[in-house]
């Protein structure tokens, strides 16, 4: 389900927040690197219209391996 938010003060185009899931041993830096590689695969593809991305939240279970 996608929740829609109407924000008349938004300065840029539409924003869709997407969750990516990783193995439990993956660190936030490793995850950001993997996402950057995925975005680079989309470069110069006219069928893809997003203009950028920004990692914002890292959710992890503190009882699992310690985060860096």
One Martini backbone bead per residue (centre of mass of N, CA, C, O) as a GRO file, in nm:
protein
   68
    1UNK     BB    1   0.097   0.035   0.020
    2UNK     BB    2   0.024   0.379  -0.060
    3UNK     BB    3   0.081   0.681   0.082
    4UNK     BB    4  -0.073   0.994   0.047
    5UNK     BB    5   0.077   1.325   0.026
    6UNK     BB    6  -0.019   1.657   0.072
    7UNK     BB    7   0.232   1.916  -0.029
    8UNK     BB    8   0.236   2.256  -0.093
    9UNK     BB    9   0.562   2.297   0.009
   10UNK     BB   10   0.688   2.143  -0.205
   11UNK     BB   11   0.986   2.192  -0.409
   12UNK     BB   12   0.955   1.930  -0.560
   13UNK     BB   13   0.882   1.667  -0.690
   14UNK     BB   14   0.784   1.375  -0.662
   15UNK     BB   15   0.773   1.139  -0.381
   16UNK     BB   16   0.905   0.805  -0.328
   17UNK     BB   17   0.907   0.570  -0.084
   18UNK     BB   18   1.152   0.304  -0.039
   19UNK     BB   19   1.204  -0.030   0.048
   20UNK     BB   20   1.487  -0.208   0.154
   21UNK     BB   21   1.624  -0.542   0.176
   22UNK     BB   22   1.847  -0.719   0.402
   23UNK     BB   23   2.070  -0.884   0.536
   24UNK     BB   24   2.166  -0.902   0.867
   25UNK     BB   25   2.491  -0.841   0.795
   26UNK     BB   26   2.422  -0.567   0.689
   27UNK     BB   27   2.525  -0.257   0.646
   28UNK     BB   28   2.462   0.066   0.579
   29UNK     BB   29   2.701   0.106   0.383
   30UNK     BB   30   2.643  -0.140   0.206
   31UNK     BB   31   2.357  -0.058   0.124
   32UNK     BB   32   2.429   0.214  -0.011
   33UNK     BB   33   2.614   0.087  -0.223
   34UNK     BB   34   2.404  -0.095  -0.360
   35UNK     BB   35   2.210   0.133  -0.441
   36UNK     BB   36   2.410   0.290  -0.615
   37UNK     BB   37   2.448   0.061  -0.820
   38UNK     BB   38   2.153   0.047  -0.909
   39UNK     BB   39   2.137   0.338  -1.015
   40UNK     BB   40   2.365   0.312  -1.229
   41UNK     BB   41   2.202   0.108  -1.407
   42UNK     BB   42   1.993   0.354  -1.488
   43UNK     BB   43   2.172   0.502  -1.649
   44UNK     BB   44   2.075   0.608  -1.961
   45UNK     BB   45   1.757   0.544  -1.916
   46UNK     BB   46   1.467   0.656  -2.066
   47UNK     BB   47   1.255   0.472  -1.893
   48UNK     BB   48   1.382   0.632  -1.653
   49UNK     BB   49   1.269   0.921  -1.434
   50UNK     BB   50   1.447   0.950  -1.212
   51UNK     BB   51   1.672   1.203  -1.035
   52UNK     BB   52   1.702   1.058  -0.743
   53UNK     BB   53   1.851   1.002  -0.408
   54UNK     BB   54   1.783   0.939  -0.035
   55UNK     BB   55   1.902   0.831   0.239
   56UNK     BB   56   1.730   0.812   0.577
   57UNK     BB   57   1.670   0.514   0.685
   58UNK     BB   58   1.772   0.279   0.953
   59UNK     BB   59   1.661  -0.045   1.016
   60UNK     BB   60   1.720  -0.227   1.328
   61UNK     BB   61   1.816  -0.493   1.533
   62UNK     BB   62   1.970  -0.472   1.847
   63UNK     BB   63   1.991  -0.800   1.893
   64UNK     BB   64   2.171  -0.811   1.682
   65UNK     BB   65   2.398  -0.701   1.515
   66UNK     BB   66   2.609  -0.454   1.529
   67UNK     BB   67   2.624  -0.140   1.442
   68UNK     BB   68   2.863   0.088   1.312
   0.00000   0.00000   0.00000
